[in-house]
Amino acid sequence: MKIIGVTACIAGIAHTYMAQAAIEKEAKKQGHECKIETQGSMGNENELEEHEIEAADVVIIGADINVEGIERFDDKVVYKTTVSECVSEPEKVIAEAIKLIG
């Protein structure tokens, strides 16, 4: 399974990166490929490339603010949640996202 996503919190500092790390770590533990872009006070980091978006099976948006460039995912299965849920329950987030694929 190829999982991509974006995390972004109001302050754009610690929780954005904590959510990224939690999702990537859990995805790897489950045997999935995963790349999460962060959008925060440092700008956009670990930016998703077009070929990564095209190859993705599901997109996880863990954000408490509007995500820039959300239209990139218009043709994808997208699971939206909060940053705090990504940090505290990454296994649930991944499971719910995968369920959307059908």
C-alpha positions in Angstrom: 0.0 0.0 0.0 1.3 3.5 -0.9 0.2 6.1 1.6 0.8 9.8 1.2 -0.4 12.8 3.2 -0.1 16.2 4.6 0.1 17.4 8.2 -0.5 20.9 9.3 -1.3 22.4 12.7 -2.3 26.0 13.8 1.2 26.9 15.0 2.9 24.9 12.3 5.7 23.7 14.6 5.9 20.6 16.9 2.6 18.9 16.3 2.8 19.1 12.5 6.1 17.1 12.7 4.9 14.8 15.5 1.9 13.8 13.3 4.2 13.2 10.3 6.5 11.0 12.3 3.7 9.0 13.9 2.0 8.2 10.6 5.2 7.4 8.8 6.4 5.2 11.7 3.2 3.3 11.9 2.9 2.9 8.2 6.4 1.4 8.0 5.6 -0.9 10.9 2.6 -2.2 9.0 4.7 -2.7 5.8 3.3 0.3 3.8 5.2 2.8 1.8 4.5 6.3 3.2 5.5 9.9 2.7 4.0 12.8 4.6 4.4 16.5 3.6 4.4 19.0 6.3 3.0 22.5 6.0 4.0 24.8 8.8 5.8 27.9 10.0 9.0 26.7 8.2 7.0 26.5 4.9 6.2 23.2 3.1 8.7 20.5 3.7 9.1 16.9 2.4 6.9 18.1 -0.5 5.0 15.4 -2.4 6.0 15.1 -6.1 3.5 14.5 -8.8 4.6 10.9 -9.4 4.2 10.1 -5.7 0.6 11.5 -5.8 -0.2 9.5 -8.9 1.1 6.2 -7.4 -0.6 6.7 -4.0 -3.5 4.4 -3.0 -4.7 6.8 -0.3 -4.1 10.3 1.1 -4.2 11.1 4.8 -4.8 14.8 5.6 -4.0 15.4 9.3 -4.7 19.0 9.7 -6.2 21.6 12.0 -6.0 24.3 9.3 -6.6 24.5 5.6 -4.0 22.6 3.6 -2.4 24.3 0.7 -2.7 22.6 -2.7 -5.5 20.2 -1.6 -6.7 20.1 -5.2 -3.7 17.9 -6.0 -5.6 15.1 -4.5 -9.0 15.6 -6.3 -8.7 12.2 -8.0 -7.6 10.3 -4.9 -9.2 8.6 -1.9 -8.7 11.1 0.9 -9.1 10.5 4.6 -9.3 13.7 6.7 -8.6 13.9 10.4 -6.9 16.1 13.0 -3.3 16.4 13.9 -3.9 15.2 17.4 -5.5 12.0 16.2 -2.5 11.3 13.9 -0.2 11.8 16.9 -2.2 9.7 19.4 -3.8 7.1 17.2 -1.8 6.6 14.0 -2.9 2.9 13.7 -6.5 4.0 13.8 -5.9 6.7 11.2 -4.2 4.4 8.8 -6.9 1.7 9.3 -9.7 4.2 8.6 -7.9 5.5 5.5 -7.4 2.1 4.1 -11.1 1.2 4.7 -12.0 4.0 2.3 -10.3 2.2 -0.5 -12.9 -0.5 -0.4 
